[in-house]
């Protein structure tokens, strides 16, 4: 199956859509802003076009056209993708227009609805059970930097909060390719479909982090992403004063902004970057523990061992041995 066939299938009018066309309950002028109804609990019904489910923890659905999807909640995480056209999307009481190529992620139990979908308005939902989301997400976001930790936490926070994120990904070149391949695996699975689907979802999350980072970098009033990049590159030498000066900010303002945006002080971010670098070197190099400590600014190894144990509840040697036994994972206490 190729992309042309995929597009034809997505635009083919399915039996349920034919019924909506023959006996319309809503017109294309319908607006979810003006519709008040009870929020209902959606069950995990049939996925329609995507009959195959290569991975047991997720499935794809194509939203039925020629009608709206009224306000509802569900127990899973949903990633919504606009394959073509556009539609109204309401999360709680906020309404915005979802355009071709854009994506949102919704946590469970978040009330939302979708407006009337016309013939060219193709909306795809990826339904993800939380264990899959958490496992995949943390496994692929282990880069040793405060920036990647901040971005991954910003996304993964949805696993425990009633929240959503919107991604203006319409100009991204990779996301349509990833989504097309993901849909093809749910229409005509290959021999290694479960692993391919898992990898595609991981690639999708990684690309969404790129979109999130690019969007955040455009915030000229609070340049958080460039500052976190600066800390990552200069954590051994920078100070609050030098960092504030590099971005023409008042040190007090920088302190307040970092605490508000990341929940951490400047000193805590520096400390976190040190430990992320240290744990990365423990996992991926053959350097001695003393060499790693010195490379990360700890001249007093006794003090280093003390701080490491406070952070990870084990010695650096035990941390390294645990990693070698279990492979890549998110350390306890991090």
Buried (B, 14 or more C-beta within 10 A) or exposed (E): EEEEEBBEBBEEEBEEBEEBEEEEEBEEEBEBEEBEEEEEEBEEEEBBBBEEBBBEBBBBBBBBBBBBBBBBBBEBBBBBBBBBBBBBBBBEEEBEEBBBBBBBBBBBEBBBBBBBBEBEBBBBBBBBBBEBBBBBBBBBBBBBBBBBBBBBEBBBEBBEEEEBBBBBBBEBEBBBBBBBBBBBBBBEBEEEBBEBBBBBBBBBBBBBBBBBBBBBEEEEEBBBBBBBBBBBEBBEEBEBEEBBEBEEBEBEEBBEBBBEBBEBEBEBBBBBBBBBBBBBBBBEEEEEBEEBBBBBBBEEEEEBBEBBBEBBEBEBEEBBEBBEEEEEEBBEEE
